Amino acid sequence: MANREELAIIRGARAGRAEAQLALGRLYLFGSNGLPKSLPTALHWLDRAAQQGCTEAWQLIGNHIPFELAQQSPHPVTTWYERAYDGGLVRAGLVYAQLVLGARTAPPGQAQRTKALRALEDAGRAGFSQAQWLLAGEHGAAAVPARAEVQAPQPAGMPGTVTPAGQRWLRQAADSGVAPAQFALLEQAWQAGDHAAYLRRALPLVRSVAGSDAARDGACARLAPDEVTLLSRCARLAAEGGLPHDVTPDELHTFWELAAAEQDRHAQFSLGLWSARMRVDGKRIPGSGGAANFKKAVRWLVQAGEQGLAEAWYALSRIYIKPEFSQRNVVEAQKYLERAAEMGYRDAQLECGNAAWRARRENESNDVRAVFWLQKAARQECSRAAAALRKIAPRLPDAWPGLAALLAGRDLSAHPLLAARLELALAFGLSRAEALLLDVRQADRGHCLVIDIRASYGRSRRRLVLVETAQERQLLDRMTQLFDEVDCGPGGPEGNYRQRLYRLRTLLPESGTDNDADYNLAA
């Protein structure tokens, strides 16, 4: 309760006397026996005293009233911070810069902005970490949003590139312990692929996060998203090897568990593999002790897969074909394998292609499925898939020798169907019989052509030809449209094989003769 002297000061302040308002503001600023410490009340009375020209009032405001409170003041107080900064108070200059650069109404003028940046630089050089972080943001170096108390205002210019000055301020802010600056610097190292620098700077942070009260308690959503990312990335880099670090296996497991509990898919995947004591391809990790816990591994891998990690489904497929797994199920393994392949995992695509090729005797069309998956794996630079494709669907350059020279300068526009067949033969390496008898619509499977004329040409064999380029795909689309309403069988407008061959020899006498008559042809 206020004493008599304080009551007299209160009455004087309410009467409008500047010295009483200053005294009352100082009492609320530091607190007294009769009056509690209250920064909002202190700002109210100091502001009123400053409006009456009291120099000490704005000096106290500049030195002791923080930015957050000044920003919420119902009356503009930027002028007091500016005067205090002009009087040599660096802390006041920091708050002045925050108020000017973070203005939510009209943007500051050029002169005011220049002065605010100068005040910010003075504060940064004086060691104020908030100023260093704000300067990094002004120069475009704040790559990630702030996660702690220090909030950087959006600069008016929004620079598109990080300047050397911005990078220097960012490092100073990070070294001063500003968490957003530390995370921004780590993000830069990660994006640049400098994993050694990332791990070196991140390990002290991640150990602090792992040892925090939030990480030890049992509450849900304990950690911030950037902390979870930090745990996951550090664990991955430490587990991969090749980088110097002193992370123990127990520490690594703790990192994984904390991140996995916060739904980080990479940590869930790594924890699943660790529980199964295996690598992603199903082979046991050399030197790994202890029995595999497949039930726990399946639980973590399913969670990682449901979050879009294709390799998690692939690892699950390897678990479900293990003889030692009590719930071994080949059907489930194939389901997970195909799910990983559909999500673009190269090893799964290769395995799906090889499995379909091995099963071609059960279903003849499995070779088309095999080529489909092997093509996808080959596009991801899988040499084994490319070698398998060359064996399964070879392109025959000499299937019709001399065809290109035969068609040079020829005008076959009067016979569009025959001209189209010859163009297909030239583009895809078809033999004469294949070109003349191919049912284009049935042959086109999108990613390949199924060349199967056995019904009309008894000595032929079923084979596949890859569609490898966009030009070939466009050609096939054009041909499919041309033959859309055409019966390509012997009862169609082109006739049987003998009739087509006769028409070819009539238009192109140089095509010569062959032993087609010796083959068992269907009429």
Secondary structure, DSSP 8 states (H G I E B T S, - for coil): ---HHHHHHHHHHHTT-HHHHHHHHHHHHH--SSS---HHHHHHHHHHHHHTT-HHHHHHHHHHS-HHHHHT-SS--HHHHHHHHHTT-HHHHHHHHHHHHT-SSS---HHHHHHHHHHHHHHHHTT-HHHHHHHHHHTT---S---SS------SS--SS--HHHHHHHHHHHHTT-HHHHHHHHHHHHHTT-HHHHHHHHHHHHHHHHTSHHHHS--SS-S-HHHHHHHHHHHHHHHH-SS-----HHHHHHHHHHHHHTT-HHHHHHHHHHHHTB-TTS-B-TT--S---HHHHHHHHHHHHHTT-HHHHHHHHHHTT-TT-TT--HHHHHHHHHHHHHTT-HHHHHHHHHHHHHTTTT-TTHHHHHHHHHHHHHHTT-HHHHHHHHHHS---TTSSTTHHHHHTT---TTSHHHHHHHHHHHHHT--HHHHHH--HHHHB-SSEEEE--TTTBTT---EEEE--SHHHHHHHHHHHHHTTT---STTSTT-SHHHHHHHHHHH-GGG---SGGGS-B--
